[in-house]
């Protein structure tokens, strides 16, 4: 049997598989069907007889003449995409191609415009004031910090079929009004929200109430200027909205905004929560711990890893249980200077660990391979390190790496007599990593003194080297 003798339904199955694979690896993945229709008239008829099954669409870019495409192909949904445009020269013709495609608003199903200048954004936005009834995916990326503010007439104020919306450096303060109509939305990504596009947490939550299918939410502000006004902040509402499908939530901003946001929502299926705070002196977190307690997956997190870097500190809470092995809570604090990082981290951990009493594993170190080395100040106060450890009352295993060990060791040695269980009262094991001859011996000595003091107190701790560590020995618990 040859391929020419195959019935049409079998050919269609083969075409469907080919088009899907082409989408996965080709630069212009939506053009896979072009090859098929050029083979023979029969293949062409089979392809065009099943446009929905094969998800046939016309791909329009800045380098393709839309008018020529319309003359060649039948009336199909349109995708407008210019991914990677920053590496190509701009011409008036390029912009006109995109505008010509945008003017066919009733046929456009996807829009992805990258690296858009201020002047181009103004022209594109002016063409996008009418409804786009077939639009399911919209992504706008600006390369200009002076991008024009999008008006409330954008998309005719309605996007009933929209499933994915991404705005990067695009000021759109009236976005909540549009979201009220986007009830099919699955992914909402607001990246680098400029101050001119600030949206209050109350407005965001009000618009999210209609998005019962939303699975991913990203809210990233450009600067700490975007914060709720102190005078306008209200007490948390008695009732909260429920986001029943939300599994991923990412936030970059100030604590006040996040507090006002999580006080108003419940996300029972949330398994990935990423938080980045701008530098601030006081981290007053009351609503975040309560939100975590209301989210089932976060009540079983048992591992904490703290990584220090030159410009920030990253804390990751995770779990290795069979049910929640993909659950993660990450917190990044953008602060230079280890003393400020420790102060901020202590405040945050004191708040969050009220909700995460299941944490039994703590890893302190530097695990980044970037260009900036870990900077550890020799004059750091021991009390600052003890304040960091204090909230981890249920930790059983403590892992220490590199230069962090040189700071923790003297602090632990200060815990003698009645103070020996003042921090880490449930501690059973200390694991050292990256301790080498010479300086390593001086590091291990104060830790051994701490271990001996714990032995005398009746709360023994085992000291163990990890791979690459030398000059340590395991202390038997008796």
Secondary structure, DSSP 4 states (H G I P E B T S, - for coil): --GGGS-HHHHHHHHHHHHHHHHHH-TTGGGHHHHHHTT-HHHHHHHHTTTTTTT-EEEE-TTS-HHHHHHHS-S-EEEEE-TTGGGS---HHHHHHHHHHHT-TTTEEEEEEEEE-HHHHHHHHHH--S--TT--EEEEEES-TTPPPPPTTGGGG--TT--EEEEES---TTHHHHHTT-TT--EEEEEEE-GGG---HHHHHHHHTT-TT--EEEEEESSTT----GGG--PPPSS-EE-TT--EEEEEE-HHHHHHHHTTEE-TT--EEEEEE---S----SHHHHHHHTSGGGGG--EEEEEE-SSEEEEEEE---SSSTT-EEEEEEE--SHHHHHHHHHHHHHHHTTT-TT--EEEEE----SSSPP---TT--HHHHHHHHHT-TT--EEEEEHHHHHHHHHHHHT--GGGGGSS-TT--EEEEES--TTHHHHHHHHHHHHHHHHHHHT---EEEE-TT--S--PPPP-
